[in-house]
Each structure stands twice: as C-alpha cells, then as structure tokens.
C-alpha cells in the first residue's frame, strides 16, 4: 500500500487506499502517520454505506488517538457498530474506534461495553489493548474485561519460606 502513489490512482480508489493505509498504521500503533491520510478522506464521495462505515472507523480511531476526541465521538454517533448492514464486517473496526474514543473522552463505561462487544466477537481483537505501548488506563480496562470474561490468566502468588 505504501508503494501506491495516491495522487496518481483513480479518484474512485484514492479514499480506499487512504483508509486501508491508515488502518494499517493504526494497527501498527502509528496514529500520527494515519492522521494525514484520514484528513484527506472524503466520505461524501462514497455511495456504499458499508464503505462509509469503514472510513468512519478509521477516521474516528485516528482522531481519538491524535487529540480530536469530540470529532471522533460525533462521527461514531452517526455510525453504529451493531447496524445489521455492516455489523459483521465493519462492526469490529467501529468497536475498536469506540474503545479509543471513549477512553480519550473519559467514558470508561462505554469503553468497557465496546471492549465486551469485541471480546464477544473475537477475544484476540482485544490483544492490542494489553500491550505495553498502550496507555495504562486502557491496558487495565482491557485486562479487566478479559478477566471478567474468563480469558485472562489469574495472577499466582509464590510464597517463599525462610529457613
């Protein structure tokens, strides 16, 4: 995707390439690289509602992770992750964007609900939230959600006896 010159690509494909590249950057924990790409996406040009929802997920996550929390929340209010038109394909991306947005806007309860939905879809999708590079509050929230679902290892205590 990085080899594609977006400006030389057909107009129909430009936003798709931008969205895909931005999602790759976001998955690789490089939101600052994704932000200029999502700023150029023109959602109104896309007629397909599923593609619009995918673009909204990429844009909202990039906004939430780079300080534009209110714009991310407003965008996520328009595109619901549980909409039957795209829930199977785009729903997980929207839930992921919700987690970052709600943690950034201090709505821990909503972030927890989004994490629970991700765990219900696929517990492996919560793994990026427990990495050491993630904000500690988000890491604790994800570990708590995994533990409540019975998917996190329980901490074991080791007792040393002095002799």
C-alpha positions in Angstrom: 0.0 0.0 0.0 2.8 2.4 0.7 4.1 1.9 -2.8 0.9 3.2 -4.4 1.1 6.9 -5.3 -2.3 8.0 -4.1 -2.4 11.2 -6.3 -1.9 9.1 -9.5 -4.5 6.5 -8.5 -8.0 6.8 -10.0 -10.3 9.0 -7.9 -12.6 6.1 -7.0 -9.7 4.2 -5.4 -7.9 7.1 -3.6 -10.1 7.1 -0.5 -10.0 3.3 -0.3 -6.2 3.3 -0.4 -6.0 6.1 2.2 -8.4 4.2 4.5 -6.6 0.9 4.2 -3.2 2.5 4.7 -4.5 4.4 7.7 -5.9 1.2 9.2 -2.5 -0.5 8.8 -0.8 2.4 10.5 -3.3 2.3 13.4 -2.9 -1.5 13.8 0.9 -0.9 13.9 0.4 1.7 16.6 1.4 4.7 14.3 -1.6 7.0 14.7 0.5 10.1 13.7 1.2 8.6 10.3 -2.5 7.7 9.9 -3.8 11.2 10.7 -2.8 13.0 7.5 -4.4 10.2 5.5 -7.7 10.3 7.2 -7.8 14.1 7.0 -7.9 13.7 3.2 -10.7 11.1 3.0 -13.9 12.4 1.5 -16.7 10.2 2.9 -19.4 12.0 1.0 -18.0 10.7 -2.4 -18.6 7.1 -1.3 -22.1 5.8 -2.2 -21.7 2.5 -0.4 -22.8 2.7 3.3 -20.6 -0.2 4.4 -17.5 1.6 2.9 -18.6 4.8 4.6 -18.8 3.0 8.0 -15.3 1.6 7.4 -13.9 5.0 6.6 -15.7 6.4 9.7 -14.0 3.7 11.9 -10.5 4.6 10.5 -11.2 8.4 10.8 -12.6 8.1 14.3 -9.8 6.0 15.7 -7.1 8.3 14.2 -8.9 11.3 15.6 -9.3 9.8 19.0 -5.6 8.8 19.2 -4.3 12.1 18.0 -6.4 14.5 20.2 -9.5 15.3 18.2 -11.8 13.3 20.6 -15.0 15.3 20.1 -14.9 14.9 16.3 -14.4 11.1 16.7 -17.3 10.8 19.1 -19.6 12.8 16.8 -18.6 10.5 13.9 -19.2 7.3 15.9 -22.6 8.6 16.9 -23.6 8.5 13.2 -22.3 5.0 12.5 -23.4 2.4 15.0 -21.3 -0.8 15.2 -24.4 -3.0 15.7 -26.1 -1.9 12.5 -27.1 -5.0 10.5 -25.9 -3.5 7.2 -22.3 -3.8 8.2 -22.1 -5.4 11.7 -20.3 -8.5 10.5 -17.6 -6.8 8.5 -17.1 -3.3 9.9 -18.5 -3.7 13.4 -15.2 -4.8 15.0 -13.4 -1.8 13.5 -16.1 0.6 14.9 -15.9 -1.1 18.3 -12.1 -0.6 18.3 -12.6 3.1 17.4 -15.2 3.4 20.2 -12.7 2.0 22.7 -10.1 4.6 21.9 -12.6 7.4 21.7 -14.4 6.6 24.9 -11.2 6.2 26.9 -10.0 9.6 25.5 -13.3 11.3 26.4 -13.2 9.7 29.9 -16.3 7.5 29.3 -14.9 4.3 30.8 -18.3 2.6 31.0 -18.9 3.0 27.3 -15.3 1.9 26.6 -15.9 -1.2 28.6 -19.1 -2.0 26.7 -17.2 -1.7 23.4 -14.4 -4.0 24.8 -17.0 -6.5 25.9 -18.5 -6.5 22.4 -15.0 -7.1 20.9 -14.5 -10.0 23.2 -17.8 -11.5 22.2 -16.8 -11.2 18.5 -13.2 -12.4 18.9 -11.2 -12.2 22.1 -8.0 -11.9 20.1 -9.1 -8.4 18.9 -8.5 -7.1 22.5 -4.8 -8.2 22.5 -3.6 -4.9 21.0 -5.1 -3.1 24.1 -3.0 -5.0 26.6 0.4 -4.3 25.0 3.0 -2.3 27.0 2.8 0.6 24.5 -0.8 1.3 25.3 -1.9 3.9 27.8 -2.0 2.3 31.3 -5.7 3.1 31.9 -6.7 1.4 28.6 -4.5 -1.5 29.4 -6.1 -2.0 32.8 -9.5 -1.7 31.3 -8.8 -4.4 28.7 -7.2 -6.7 31.2 -10.2 -6.3 33.4 -12.6 -7.1 30.6 -10.6 -10.2 29.6 -10.5 -11.4 33.2 -14.3 -10.9 33.7 -14.8 -12.9 30.5 -12.6 -15.7 32.0 -9.9 -15.2 29.3 -7.0 -13.7 31.3 -4.6 -15.8 33.4 -5.1 -15.4 37.0 -2.1 -14.0 38.9 -0.4 -16.6 41.0 1.2 -15.9 44.3 4.5 -17.6 45.2 5.4 -17.9 48.8 9.0 -18.3 49.8 9.7 -19.8 53.1 12.7 -18.7 55.1 14.7 -21.4 56.6 
